[in-house]
Amino acid sequence: MRRFERKRAIFANKDALRESYQPDSIEERDEEIEAYMDALQPVVDGWEPNNVFLYGNTGVGKTAVTEYLLSLLQDDVEEYDDVDLSVVSLNCKPLSSSYQVAVELVNELRPDGGEISTTGYPQQTVFNKLYEELDEVGGTILLVLDEIDAIGDRDELLYELPRARSKGDLEDAKVGIIGISNDFKFRDQLDPRVQDTLCERELQFPPYNAQELTNILSSRAEIALREDTYDEAVVRLCAALAAKDRGSARQALDLLLLAAEQAENGDDDRVSERHVEAARHELERERVEEGIRQLTQHGHLALLAVVSIAAEGDTPGRSRAIYDRYLDICDGYGVDSLAQRSVHNHLSDLRMLGILTARENRSGSRGNFYSYELDVPLESALTALEDELDMQQRFSDLRTVATMNEVR
Ligand SMILES: Nc1ncnc2c1ncn2[C@@H]1O[C@H](COP(=O)(O)OP(=O)(O)OP(=O)(O)O)[C@@H](O)[C@H]1O
């Protein structure tokens, strides 16, 4: 008996909803595209390229627009014999210094087998090797540095590279940097001299609104899903949910993908709003679990204190009561507890992550105090904590208490 069988009732091209898909057209970014094209114009004219800095929240099309425009640019400059354009793209996420970025760029430019070691050279030597490689390629070179904020304050390369030609370190190559970031603080923290050059042209990508996301999603759904398996209401719901949250096209696409998967796995013939709701819960759960996983042990224990008060139906809980519960949990778990001030900081972090909400209560003579409650479903928090803390009995007791109190 065959155990795997092809299912293609809902999807016509599932890959079109995935991150790696390069859309043929970009919706709703006409103004940004126009400004971006202006910034790239010197390349076509044969002059030194501008350095461009793109910023905006995650999922708002910075990478998609860059790939789309650079691919058009590469096609269009073929017309001009005196423009020899190369594009080198690097995601800086795993690289935390100028040194590491420079090594990666050298290795990207060198032929296979000629890579240099990632450690052991003085920084200036690596920069010099990079200049050599860039001159070897020659012509106009655009370096696309995605997630450029990962470089942190070790940003010497961003100072040196734009000045390399005027200092005589580069002779043949005309280099432009395209920096992309979703960290709004990064730009402001840069040394003013780096800011001046790197941010020569700045493009901000705002979050999408519901209508914009509906249009982006409709075009993608037409490719990804079979006709008559969905209707506009489903697309609009995904768009509205994503617009209300972060205005991210990635989030809207993920919702539609997951909703369609739910329909296909359930052998339904159509994607419905019910599937979208289920997908939203699933994504929310993943987000919460991811956030919780990244906490320290005392972050987990502080959250568990709130969770156990929530299971009793007693939240919002005052910070003093949460701290007492935390002490009790630490005692039972056999770990040394932190001072109340530190636990308060953990609670603030949980609030920043969107896992708790806090209220400041003004109580006159007795001063102000905070009270906290869960901002995520109890079960999501329990499931995530269960993976992190070895306390099976306590979790099972908590579930019983929550059921008794009809808390979910
Ligand atoms: N205007 C648009 N038209 C069509 N598709 C889009 C548009 N904007 C974003 N997308 C799609 O949404 C997804 C996320 O976009 P993209 O990766 O460009 O976001 P980003 O701003 O670079 O995010 P991050 O900062 O997280 O890298 C991609 O699949 C992309 O194809």
The ligand as a Tripos MOL2 file, in Angstrom:
@<TRIPOS>MOLECULE
LIG
   31    33     1     0     0
SMALL
NO_CHARGES

@<TRIPOS>ATOM
      1 N1          5.5040   45.0020   -2.5470 N.pl3     1 LIG1
      2 C1          5.5760   43.6850   -2.6420 C.ar      1 LIG1
      3 N2          5.0860   43.0280   -3.7000 N.ar      1 LIG1
      4 C2          5.1830   41.6920   -3.7920 C.ar      1 LIG1
      5 N3          5.7170   40.9050   -2.8400 N.ar      1 LIG1
      6 C3          6.2060   41.4940   -1.7380 C.ar      1 LIG1
      7 C4          6.1630   42.9170   -1.5920 C.ar      1 LIG1
      8 N4          6.6980   43.2400   -0.3970 N.ar      1 LIG1
      9 C5          7.0850   42.0990    0.1750 C.ar      1 LIG1
     10 N5          6.7940   41.0530   -0.6160 N.ar      1 LIG1
     11 C6          7.0440   39.6390   -0.2870 C.3       1 LIG1
     12 O1          6.9750   39.5170    1.1240 O.3       1 LIG1
     13 C7          8.0430   38.7000    1.6340 C.3       1 LIG1
     14 C8          8.8960   39.5090    2.5840 C.3       1 LIG1
     15 O2          9.5040   40.5720    1.8930 O.3       1 LIG1
     16 P1         11.0530   40.9660    2.0580 P.3       1 LIG1
     17 O3         11.8770   39.7350    2.3310 O.co2     1 LIG1
     18 O4         11.4390   41.7910    0.8920 O.co2     1 LIG1
     19 O5         10.9570   41.8290    3.3670 O.3       1 LIG1
     20 P2         12.1400   42.6490    4.0880 P.3       1 LIG1
     21 O6         11.6280   44.0170    4.2860 O.co2     1 LIG1
     22 O7         13.4180   42.4730    3.3400 O.co2     1 LIG1
     23 O8         12.1690   41.8920    5.4750 O.3       1 LIG1
     24 P3         13.4420   41.5410    6.4350 P.3       1 LIG1
     25 O9         13.9080   42.8330    6.9960 O.co2     1 LIG1
     26 O10        12.8500   40.6490    7.4820 O.co2     1 LIG1
     27 O11        14.4510   40.8350    5.5730 O.co2     1 LIG1
     28 C9          8.7840   38.1830    0.4160 C.3       1 LIG1
     29 O12         8.2680   36.9170    0.0920 O.3       1 LIG1
     30 C10         8.4520   39.1940   -0.6780 C.3       1 LIG1
     31 O13         8.4680   38.5770   -1.9370 O.3       1 LIG1
@<TRIPOS>BOND
     1     1     2 1
     2     2     3 ar
     3     2     7 ar
     4     3     4 ar
     5     4     5 ar
     6     5     6 ar
     7     6     7 ar
     8     6    10 ar
     9     7     8 ar
    10     8     9 ar
    11     9    10 ar
    12    10    11 1
    13    11    12 1
    14    11    30 1
    15    12    13 1
    16    13    14 1
    17    13    28 1
    18    14    15 1
    19    15    16 1
    20    16    17 2
    21    16    18 1
    22    16    19 1
    23    19    20 1
    24    20    21 2
    25    20    22 1
    26    20    23 1
    27    23    24 1
    28    24    25 2
    29    24    26 1
    30    24    27 1
    31    28    29 1
    32    28    30 1
    33    30    31 1
@<TRIPOS>SUBSTRUCTURE
     1 LIG1         1 GROUP 0 **** ****
